[in-house]
Amino acid sequence: MGDQLLTLLRSVDTPTVCNAIEVAQGKRGFNAFTRGTFIASRPEAPAIVGYARTAKIAAAIPTTEDPATIRTRRMDYYRHMASGPRPSLAVVEDLDFPDAVGAYWGEINANIHRGFGMSGVVTNGVMRDLGDVPADFPMIAGSIGPSHAFVRVEAIGVPVTVLGLTVSPGDLVHADRHGALVVPPEIVPVLADSIEKLRLTERLIIEPSKAADFDFEKFEAAWARFEAART
């Protein structure tokens, strides 16, 4: 992914990318996106874009593993997050979902992952410390809570499922306050053109609707142009 495409993807929202993928595919039916509602730490922040670094966590009950194993896995987790292609983002599945209670994402982990050069995180788990996390490390989470409970890493670098979306390590992910999606690899070379085509097509209906003399007849004519441009 080149710098120009990265800049473009950061400037558009996830619904736009979702629609643009269908433009590129020439049909409806793209389904590699999340279901349900996320909470964004910074709803106004630009989209998070990057190659996924994945993990699974749990927190509701204490682990039965020995502390040395937990510590080793924790360092392996951070090593994994610090490596791989850039830009990157963390995609972390909380195995306790939908009853997640342990906030893995707060001031400490947000600063660590930001320091690794990561763009942000998408998780079905819990976040906290919203007044203290870095402004340039957006967190998109399933819930907000005060405690870390018994949180620990359970798996690293494996496929994860977050609100219905399965993400594998290295997948190109686009996410914002609306949710997240995985960009099909074959779409990447034409994605910029598809976004531009989508924008031009949408203007055919949006711009006339803003005119003071807009009425049903003008809508009908604009809609005909809009539909013709989409085929």
C-alpha positions in Angstrom: 0.0 0.0 0.0 1.5 3.3 -1.1 1.6 6.5 0.8 -1.0 8.1 -1.5 -3.5 5.4 -0.9 -2.8 5.4 2.8 -3.5 9.1 3.0 -6.7 8.7 1.1 -8.0 5.9 3.3 -7.3 7.9 6.4 -9.4 10.7 5.0 -12.5 8.8 4.3 -14.9 7.0 6.7 -15.4 3.2 6.9 -18.9 3.3 5.2 -17.3 5.0 2.2 -14.7 2.2 1.9 -17.4 -0.4 2.4 -19.3 1.1 -0.6 -16.2 1.6 -2.6 -15.3 -2.1 -2.3 -18.7 -2.9 -3.8 -18.0 -0.5 -6.6 -14.7 -2.3 -7.3 -16.4 -5.7 -7.2 -19.2 -4.5 -9.4 -21.9 -5.9 -7.1 -23.4 -5.8 -3.6 -22.7 -8.5 -1.1 -19.3 -7.5 0.4 -19.6 -8.8 4.0 -16.2 -8.6 5.7 -17.3 -6.0 8.2 -18.3 -5.8 11.8 -21.8 -6.2 13.2 -23.1 -4.3 16.2 -22.0 -1.0 17.8 -18.5 0.0 18.9 -17.6 2.8 21.2 -14.8 5.1 19.9 -12.4 6.8 22.3 -12.3 9.7 19.8 -15.3 9.7 17.6 -14.0 12.6 15.6 -10.6 11.0 14.9 -9.6 10.0 11.3 -9.9 6.4 10.3 -7.5 3.8 11.6 -5.8 2.0 8.7 -3.2 -0.7 8.8 -2.2 -4.3 8.7 -3.6 -6.3 11.5 -1.5 -7.6 14.4 -3.8 -9.9 16.3 -4.2 -11.5 19.8 -6.8 -12.9 22.1 -7.3 -11.9 25.8 -9.4 -13.0 28.8 -10.1 -11.4 32.1 -13.3 -12.6 33.8 -11.7 -15.3 36.0 -8.1 -15.9 37.2 -5.8 -18.0 35.1 -4.7 -21.4 36.2 -1.4 -21.1 34.3 1.8 -20.4 36.2 3.0 -16.8 36.4 6.2 -17.5 34.4 4.1 -18.7 31.4 1.9 -15.6 31.6 4.9 -13.3 31.7 6.6 -15.0 28.8 3.4 -14.8 26.7 3.0 -11.2 27.6 6.5 -10.4 26.2 5.8 -12.5 23.1 2.6 -10.4 22.6 4.5 -7.1 22.8 7.2 -8.5 20.4 4.5 -9.4 18.0 2.8 -6.0 18.2 6.1 -4.2 17.7 6.9 -6.2 14.5 5.3 -6.7 11.1 4.6 -4.4 8.2 3.6 -0.8 8.8 1.2 0.9 9.1 -0.3 -1.5 11.6 -3.1 -1.7 14.1 -4.0 -4.1 16.9 -7.1 -6.3 16.5 -7.7 -8.0 19.8 -10.5 -10.5 20.6 -11.8 -10.6 24.2 -12.8 -14.2 24.8 -15.2 -13.0 27.6 -17.4 -11.2 25.1 -20.3 -10.3 25.4 -19.6 -10.2 29.1 -16.1 -8.6 28.9 -15.1 -7.0 32.2 -11.3 -6.4 32.1 -10.0 -3.3 30.4 -6.8 -4.2 28.6 -6.8 -0.9 26.8 -6.0 2.2 28.9 -3.3 4.7 29.5 -0.4 2.3 29.7 -1.2 -0.1 26.8 -2.3 2.8 24.5 1.0 4.5 25.1 3.0 1.3 24.6 1.3 0.4 21.3 1.5 4.0 20.1 5.2 3.9 20.9 5.5 0.9 18.7 4.2 3.0 15.8 0.8 1.4 15.7 -2.2 3.4 14.4 -4.8 2.3 17.0 -6.8 -0.7 18.2 -10.0 -2.5 17.3 -11.4 -4.8 20.1 -14.6 -6.3 21.3 -13.2 -5.8 24.8 -13.1 -3.0 27.3 -11.2 0.3 27.4 -10.7 2.9 30.1 -8.6 6.0 31.1 -10.4 7.9 28.3 -9.1 11.2 29.6 -5.5 10.1 29.7 -4.9 8.0 26.6 -2.9 9.6 23.7 -5.2 11.6 21.4 -3.4 10.1 18.3 -4.1 6.5 19.3 -7.8 5.9 18.6 -9.4 3.0 20.4 -12.5 1.3 19.0 -13.9 -1.0 21.7 -16.9 -3.0 22.7 -17.4 -1.3 26.0 -16.0 1.0 28.7 -15.2 -0.1 32.2 -13.1 0.8 35.3 -11.2 -2.4 36.1 -8.6 -4.6 34.5 -9.9 -7.6 36.4 -7.7 -10.7 35.7 -6.8 -9.6 32.2 -4.0 -11.5 30.4 -3.0 -12.6 26.8 -4.3 -16.0 25.8 -3.1 -16.2 22.1 -0.9 -14.3 19.7 -0.9 -13.9 15.9 -3.9 -16.0 15.2 -7.2 -15.3 13.4 -9.6 -13.4 15.7 -13.3 -12.5 15.5 -14.4 -9.1 16.7 -18.2 -8.3 16.5 -18.7 -10.8 13.7 -15.6 -9.8 11.6 -12.8 -12.4 11.4 -9.4 -10.9 11.0 -6.2 -12.7 10.2 -2.7 -11.4 10.9 -1.6 -9.1 8.0 -5.1 -8.3 6.8 -5.6 -4.7 5.7 -8.1 -3.2 8.1 -10.0 0.1 7.9 -11.9 1.2 11.0 -13.6 4.2 12.6 -16.6 5.0 14.9 -18.9 3.1 12.5 -17.0 -0.2 12.8 -14.3 -2.1 10.9 -13.7 -4.0 7.7 -11.1 -6.1 6.0 -10.1 -4.8 2.5 -9.9 -7.7 0.0 -6.3 -7.9 -1.3 -7.4 -8.0 -4.9 -9.2 -4.7 -4.4 -6.2 -2.7 -3.2 -4.8 -1.7 -6.7 -8.2 -0.2 -7.7 -9.5 1.1 -4.4 -8.5 4.7 -4.9 -10.2 4.8 -8.3 -13.3 3.2 -6.8 -13.5 5.7 -4.0 -13.3 8.6 -6.5 -16.0 7.0 -8.7 -18.2 6.6 -5.6 -17.7 10.2 -4.6 -18.6 11.5 -8.1 -21.6 9.3 -8.3 -23.0 10.4 -4.9 -22.6 14.0 -5.9 -25.2 13.5 -8.6 -27.9 13.1 -6.0 -26.4 15.0 -3.0 -25.7 18.3 -4.7 -29.1 18.8 -6.3 -30.8 17.9 -3.0 -29.1 20.9 -1.4 -30.5 23.4 -3.9 -33.2 25.8 -2.7 -35.5 24.8 -5.6 -35.2 21.0 -5.0 -38.4 19.2 -5.4 -39.7 15.8 -6.5 -39.2 16.4 -10.2 -35.6 17.5 -9.7 -35.1 14.5 -7.4 -36.5 12.1 -10.0 -34.2 13.5 -12.7 -31.2 13.4 -10.3 -32.0 9.9 -9.2 -32.1 8.7 -12.8 -28.6 10.1 -13.4 -27.4 8.6 -10.1 -28.7 5.1 -11.0 -27.3 5.3 -14.5 -23.9 6.2 -13.1 -23.9 3.3 -10.7 -24.5 0.7 -13.5 
